[in-house]
Amino acid sequence: MYFSGKTPSAIRTVLFDLDGTLIDNFRAIHRAYADVAQMLDLPAMSYQDVMNAVGGSIAVTIRRLIGEARADEAVQLYHQHFPSVMFEGLRVYDGVVDLLRALKEKNLRLAVYTNKELSSAQKLLDHLELTPWFDGIFGTVAVPWRKPDPHFTHYVLGRLGADAASTVMVGDSPFDIETARKGNLAAVYCVTTGSHSEEQLRPHQPDGIFPGFAELGATVFAAQNSSAPAVS
């Protein structure tokens, strides 16, 4: 666990990444990519192969996994196939609901900010009964941008009526760190529940890296519902 000690004096808005941060959807994601590879008679993809490749967008991940030649075909197949497997193994990470409740009690604005397609993100959050916690859900396809494009961040802040100087980002990957920096957000904190370890995240210099939401909540937000002690 790492904490720089940086906590903005007035946090009013918290933007959360989705996959690997709030929810574990990796079993379904691996299943979808593996099934697409099988449909195209390509080599099998292991869970770790997919975990190492995710980040940025489906198109980026596909190209990392299979190269350029059949990428467009694979992306189309993925979009068609993912809805049929999207709830497989789906779960909310420990401590997420406790922290969301604590932040709402502090009257903070909360939003999901993801490179997942908006329609899929909404269905997953609805299925897990997480939607009511959020003041906004922002995903791709509905807009022309992807994280870490600052235009996307500015759009999200505008829709929320939020200010970058009082907004922090919580994510699990270098994409989230880059998103926060390019969007001039007040701080960015990472959890290692997703596809990147603390060792992988440290070179990107987030303001904190935590093993889960309990530690994040206690250290950054002084959340009463978090069971982990704050870093001294």
C-alpha positions as CSV (number, residue, x, y, z in Angstrom):
1,M,0.0,0.0,0.0
2,Y,1.3,3.5,-0.9
3,F,-0.1,6.9,0.0
4,S,1.6,10.2,-0.9
5,G,-0.3,12.1,1.8
6,K,-2.1,14.1,-0.9
7,T,-5.8,14.6,0.0
8,P,-7.4,17.7,-1.6
9,S,-8.9,20.0,1.0
10,A,-12.3,20.1,-0.7
11,I,-13.3,16.9,-2.5
12,R,-16.8,17.4,-3.9
13,T,-16.8,14.8,-6.8
14,V,-15.4,11.3,-7.1
15,L,-15.1,9.6,-10.5
16,F,-14.8,5.8,-10.5
17,D,-13.6,3.5,-13.2
18,L,-15.7,0.4,-13.5
19,D,-13.9,-2.9,-14.5
20,G,-11.3,-3.8,-12.0
21,T,-12.3,-0.9,-9.7
22,L,-15.9,-1.2,-8.7
23,I,-16.7,-4.6,-10.2
24,D,-15.0,-7.8,-11.3
25,N,-16.3,-8.6,-14.8
26,F,-13.1,-10.3,-15.9
27,R,-14.5,-13.8,-16.2
28,A,-17.1,-12.6,-18.7
29,I,-14.5,-10.5,-20.5
30,H,-12.2,-13.4,-20.9
31,R,-15.0,-15.7,-22.0
32,A,-16.0,-13.2,-24.7
33,Y,-12.5,-12.8,-26.1
34,A,-11.8,-16.5,-25.9
35,D,-15.1,-17.3,-27.7
36,V,-14.3,-14.8,-30.4
37,A,-10.9,-16.3,-30.9
38,Q,-12.5,-19.7,-31.3
39,M,-15.1,-18.3,-33.8
40,L,-12.1,-17.1,-35.9
41,D,-10.1,-20.3,-35.5
42,L,-7.4,-18.4,-33.7
43,P,-5.2,-19.7,-30.9
44,A,-6.8,-20.0,-27.5
45,M,-6.5,-17.1,-25.1
46,S,-5.8,-17.7,-21.4
47,Y,-7.3,-15.7,-18.6
48,Q,-3.9,-14.1,-18.0
49,D,-3.4,-13.3,-21.7
50,V,-6.6,-11.2,-21.6
51,M,-5.9,-9.6,-18.2
52,N,-2.6,-8.5,-19.5
53,A,-4.1,-7.0,-22.6
54,V,-7.2,-5.1,-21.4
55,G,-7.2,-1.4,-21.1
56,G,-8.1,1.5,-23.4
57,S,-10.9,0.0,-25.5
58,I,-12.1,-3.3,-27.0
59,A,-10.4,-2.4,-30.3
60,V,-7.1,-1.8,-28.6
61,T,-7.3,-5.0,-26.6
62,I,-8.2,-7.0,-29.7
63,R,-5.2,-5.7,-31.5
64,R,-3.0,-6.5,-28.6
65,L,-4.3,-10.1,-28.5
66,I,-4.6,-11.0,-32.2
67,G,-2.9,-8.3,-34.3
68,E,-4.3,-6.1,-37.0
69,A,-5.3,-8.5,-39.8
70,R,-8.6,-9.6,-38.4
71,A,-9.1,-7.0,-35.7
72,D,-12.1,-5.3,-37.2
73,E,-14.0,-8.6,-37.6
74,A,-13.1,-9.6,-34.1
75,V,-14.3,-6.3,-32.6
76,Q,-17.7,-6.7,-34.4
77,L,-18.0,-10.3,-33.1
78,Y,-17.1,-9.2,-29.6
79,H,-19.8,-6.5,-29.6
80,Q,-22.3,-9.1,-30.7
81,H,-21.3,-11.8,-28.3
82,F,-20.5,-10.0,-25.0
83,P,-24.2,-9.4,-24.0
84,S,-24.8,-13.1,-24.0
85,V,-22.0,-13.7,-21.4
86,M,-21.7,-10.4,-19.6
87,F,-23.1,-11.5,-16.2
88,E,-20.9,-14.6,-15.9
89,G,-18.9,-14.4,-12.7
90,L,-20.0,-10.8,-12.1
91,R,-19.4,-9.4,-8.6
92,V,-18.9,-6.2,-6.7
93,Y,-15.5,-5.9,-4.9
94,D,-15.5,-6.0,-1.1
95,G,-15.9,-2.7,0.5
96,V,-17.4,-0.9,-2.5
97,V,-20.9,-0.4,-1.2
98,D,-19.7,0.6,2.2
99,L,-17.5,3.4,0.7
100,L,-20.2,4.6,-1.7
101,R,-22.6,4.8,1.3
102,A,-20.1,6.8,3.3
103,L,-19.3,9.2,0.5
104,K,-23.0,9.8,-0.1
105,E,-23.4,10.6,3.6
106,K,-20.7,13.3,3.0
107,N,-22.9,14.7,0.2
108,L,-20.3,14.0,-2.5
109,R,-21.2,13.6,-6.2
110,L,-20.3,10.1,-7.4
111,A,-20.0,9.0,-11.0
112,V,-18.9,6.0,-13.1
113,Y,-16.4,7.0,-15.8
114,T,-15.4,4.0,-18.0
115,N,-14.2,3.0,-21.4
116,K,-16.8,0.3,-21.4
117,E,-19.7,0.8,-23.7
118,L,-22.3,2.9,-21.9
119,S,-25.1,0.4,-22.5
120,S,-23.1,-2.5,-21.1
121,A,-22.0,-0.4,-18.1
122,Q,-25.6,0.6,-17.3
123,K,-26.8,-3.0,-17.6
124,L,-24.1,-4.3,-15.3
125,L,-24.7,-1.6,-12.7
126,D,-28.4,-2.2,-12.8
127,H,-27.9,-5.9,-12.4
128,L,-25.7,-5.4,-9.3
129,E,-28.2,-2.7,-8.0
130,L,-25.4,-0.2,-7.8
131,T,-27.0,2.4,-10.1
132,P,-28.8,4.4,-7.4
133,W,-25.5,5.4,-5.8
134,F,-24.3,7.4,-8.8
135,D,-25.2,10.9,-10.1
136,G,-24.0,9.9,-13.5
137,I,-22.7,7.0,-15.6
138,F,-20.4,7.8,-18.5
139,G,-19.2,5.3,-21.1
140,T,-18.1,5.0,-24.7
141,V,-20.0,4.8,-28.0
142,A,-22.5,7.4,-26.7
143,V,-19.7,10.0,-27.0
144,P,-16.8,10.3,-29.5
145,W,-14.0,10.1,-26.9
146,R,-12.2,7.5,-24.7
147,K,-10.2,7.9,-21.6
148,P,-7.6,9.4,-21.3
149,D,-8.8,12.1,-23.7
150,P,-9.3,15.2,-21.7
151,H,-12.3,16.2,-23.8
152,F,-14.1,13.2,-22.3
153,T,-13.1,14.2,-18.8
154,H,-14.3,17.8,-19.4
155,Y,-17.6,16.5,-20.8
156,V,-18.1,14.3,-17.7
157,L,-17.3,17.3,-15.4
158,G,-19.7,19.5,-17.3
159,R,-22.5,17.0,-17.2
160,L,-22.0,16.7,-13.4
161,G,-21.6,20.4,-12.8
162,A,-18.3,19.6,-11.2
163,D,-14.9,21.3,-11.1
164,A,-11.7,19.6,-11.8
165,A,-10.0,21.2,-8.8
166,S,-12.4,19.5,-6.4
167,T,-12.7,16.1,-8.3
168,V,-10.7,13.0,-7.7
169,M,-10.4,9.8,-9.8
170,V,-10.4,6.2,-8.5
171,G,-9.2,3.5,-10.9
172,D,-7.0,0.5,-11.3
173,S,-4.8,1.2,-14.3
174,P,-2.3,3.6,-15.8
175,F,-5.1,4.7,-18.1
176,D,-7.0,6.1,-15.1
177,I,-3.9,7.9,-13.8
178,E,-3.3,9.4,-17.2
179,T,-6.9,10.4,-17.5
180,A,-6.8,12.3,-14.2
181,R,-3.5,14.0,-15.0
182,K,-4.6,15.1,-18.5
183,G,-8.0,16.3,-17.1
184,N,-6.2,18.3,-14.3
185,L,-8.1,16.5,-11.6
186,A,-7.2,17.2,-8.0
187,A,-5.8,13.7,-7.3
188,V,-6.0,10.1,-8.5
189,Y,-6.0,6.9,-6.4
190,C,-5.7,3.3,-7.5
191,V,-6.8,0.0,-6.1
192,T,-5.0,-3.2,-7.0
193,T,-8.2,-5.3,-7.4
194,G,-8.0,-5.1,-11.2
195,S,-5.3,-5.9,-13.8
196,H,-2.3,-4.0,-12.3
197,S,-0.2,-4.6,-9.3
198,E,1.3,-1.9,-7.0
199,E,4.6,-2.5,-8.7
200,Q,3.1,-1.8,-12.1
201,L,1.2,1.3,-11.0
202,R,4.0,3.0,-9.0
203,P,6.0,4.3,-12.0
204,H,2.9,6.1,-13.2
205,Q,2.9,8.1,-9.9
206,P,-0.7,8.0,-8.6
207,D,-1.4,9.8,-5.3
208,G,-2.1,6.5,-3.6
209,I,-2.3,2.8,-4.2
210,F,-4.5,0.6,-2.0
211,P,-5.3,-3.1,-1.9
212,G,-9.0,-2.4,-1.7
213,F,-11.8,0.0,-0.9
214,A,-11.6,-0.3,2.9
215,E,-8.0,1.0,2.9
216,L,-8.8,3.6,0.3
217,G,-11.8,4.9,2.2
218,A,-10.1,5.0,5.6
219,T,-7.0,6.7,4.3
220,V,-8.3,9.2,1.8
221,F,-11.9,9.9,2.8
222,A,-11.9,9.0,6.5
223,A,-14.9,6.9,5.7
224,Q,-16.5,5.6,8.9
225,N,-17.7,2.4,7.3
226,S,-14.2,1.3,6.3
227,S,-12.7,-1.4,8.5
228,A,-9.1,-0.8,7.6
229,P,-6.9,1.6,9.5
230,A,-5.6,4.7,7.8
231,V,-2.0,4.9,6.8
232,S,0.0,6.9,9.4
